[in-house]
């Protein structure tokens, strides 16, 4: 009988054949590579470097149960911009925390997938180790670092404040939140970068939980007009606000 039976298993390509075919422009050859049980971690990484892979080839890789046992294949499928979302999103559940973070930071990852990965990481915060939280606080995206500004572990909080993607807006939002913690005010006020930012100082004065000694120090750094404007919308206790306003008036009289 001529030809290959439809039910017959495909021939296993040799390593050198696979190495050559991952650079092929032929869709048929790429589909053969995608379905091969001989796909290795090294070959998979090289294959996923190609941004011209079609959705059909990526789907075929996802159907290759042997290949899916390889970490490089799972990471590659999640990371590739042309992987259909019905494949990439479920696969994120199989990634470790640090792998998720690395994928989320890659520039080619679609924005909606990146958002879902960040959501997944944020949802994991309460279940992962302190070491992992420190790692994602240092290197995670803005949203991930911002989610760790309520951490009670000084190492995690310091790492989040030092994250290169942290913004004044995120810190300000955390300070005025009902979930804010005293440690955040202390660390922010002592921070060489954030303590000097006007937006951050104003957020501290608007916050309900600002420690009195920090509020007093901030008011001293502002002009009377700036301080009064900041205090006008503050959620701090009426007694503390009255005390600070009195100090501002006394300072004005002394001029």
N, C-alpha and C positions, 0 to 999 in steps of 0.2 A: 504494500500500500504506500503510495507516494504522499509526501507532506507529513506534517506533524499533527498528531491528534490534539484536539482542543483541550482534552483533559490531561494531556501529558505535561509533566512539570518542566519548566523552562531549564535550559542548560545552564549550569553554573559557570559564569565567566571567570577566567583566570585573572589573577591580580594585575598582571601587565595589561590584559585587555581592558579591564576596568579603568586602570590609570590613564589609558589612552582615550577611552570613550567619554570620560567625564569632561573632556575638552571639545567634544564633538558638537557640530552645529546641527546634527541630525536629531530630530525629535524621537525617531524610532530607536536610535542607539541610546539616547538618554533615558528613555522609558525602560530599556533593557537593564541599564545600570541601576535605575531606581528599584527595580524588582529583584535584583540579584541578591542572593544570600551571601555573596562574597564581599559585600560592602563593609569596609573597615572604618574605624574612627578617623584615621588619617585621610582616607579617600572621601569620607563624608564631609569633613571640614573643607576639603578642596572643592567639592561639588557645590556646597552651599555658598562659596565665595562668588559663584556665578549669580548675578542679579537678573540674568535673562532667562532663568528657568521658568518654564510655564507652570500654570496651576495644575495641569494634568500630570506633569512629572513629579511635582511636590505631593500630589494626592497619591500617586503610585508609591512613593517612598513611605508615606504614612500607612499604606496598606501592606508594607513589607514587615511582617511581624518579627523577623530575624533582625532587621535593621533597627527596629524600634527598641531593641534591648540596649542600644548604644546611646550613651549620654549625648554624644556629639550630634546624633540624628535628632533627638528630641529638641535640643537647644537650637539646632539649625532650622528645624521646621517652625518653631515658635518665632525665631528671629527673622526669618525670610519675609520680605515685604509682600511677596506674591502667594504666600500660603493662604488658602481659604480660611476664613475665621472659624468655620465649623470644625476645623482641624486644629488650628493653633491655640484657640482659647481653652479647650478641654485639656490640651497637653501641658498648659501652665501648671496644672495641679501636680504634675510629676516632677517639677523643677524644685531644686533646693532654694533656700532663701537667697543665698549669694548669687546663684544662677539667675533667678528672677530679676534681681537688681541689675546685673550686668546686661540682661536683655532689655530692660526698661530704659537703660542709658544709651543704647545704640541708636544712632541718628536715623537709620532706615526703618525703624519699627513704626508702623502706622499709629497715628495719634490715639485712635479708639482702643487699640490693643494695649498701648502703653498705659492708658488710663485704667484698664481692667487689671493689668499687672500690678500697678501701683495700689489699686484697691485691695488686691490679694495680699500684697506685702503689709499694708496697713492693718488688715484683718488678722494677720499672723503675729502682730507685735506682742500681744499678750501671751503667746504660746512659745515664742522662740527664746533662746538663751540670751543672757546679758551680753555675751560676746558678739552674738549676731546683731543685736540691737545697736551696739556701739558701731559695728561695721557699717550698717545701713544708715546710721545717723551721720557718719563721716562721709560716705560716698553716694548715698541715695539722692533721689531727685528732690526738688523743692517741697513737693507735697509730702513725701516720706519723712524728710527731716522735720517739717512743720508738725507732723503727727507725733513726733517724739519730744516736743517742747513741754509736754506735761509729765515727762519721766521724772521719777523721784530719785533715780540713780544719778549722782553728780557726773559720772563719767559719760553717761549717755547724753545728758543735757548739754554738757560742755561740747561734746562732739557735734550735736545738732546745731548749736550756735556757731560753731566753726565751719560748718558745711559750706562749701564754696557757692552753693546754689540758694542759700538762705537769703531771705529778703526782709526789709524793714516791715513790709505789710504783713508778712506771716508772723513776725514777732509781735507786732502791735495787736494783731487779732488774738494771739495766744494770751497776751497780757490782760486784755479786757474780757476774756472768756470767763464764764463761771467755773470752768475747770482749771483755771490758772493756779499755780502753786507758789508759795513764798520763795522757793529756791530759784524759780525762773527770774523773779525780780532781782534777787541778790546777784545771780550770775550775769544778768543783762547789765545791771548797773556797774559791775566791775569789769565788764568786757571792753577791751581797748577800742573796738570798732563800734559796737552798737550803743554804748553809753553816750557817745557824742552825737548820735543822730537825733535830730529834732522830732521827727515823727515818732520815734521810739519813746522819747522822753514825754511827749504829749500823751501817748498811749498809757504810760505808767500813771500819769496824773488823772487820766479818765477812769482808770481801773478801780474796781471796788476793793480789791485785796492788796493794794499798794501798801507796803510797810511805811509807817509814819516817818521814820528817819530818812528813807529814800525820797519820799515826797518832799520833805523839807529841804533836802540837798538839791533836788531838781529845781524847786522854786527859786532857790538862791542863784541858779545859773541863768534864769530868765529875767527879762525886763518885767516890770509890774503889769504892763498891758498883756504881754504874752502869757504870764502866769494866770492872770484873772480869766483870760479867754479859755485856757486849758481847763481851769477848775470849774468853769461855768457848766460844762456838760459832764462833770465827773460823777462816778458812781460811788466814790469813797464816802465814808460816814460823814454825817452832817457836822459832828464835833471836830473831826480832823480838818474838814474843809474850812470851817469857821476859824480854826486856829491858824491855818496857813494864810487865809485872807487877812487876818489880823497882823501877821508877821509882814505881809506885803505892805499893808498900810503904814506900819511902823517904819519900815525901810524907806518908804516914800517920804515920810515926815523928816527923816534924818538927812535928807539930801539938801 
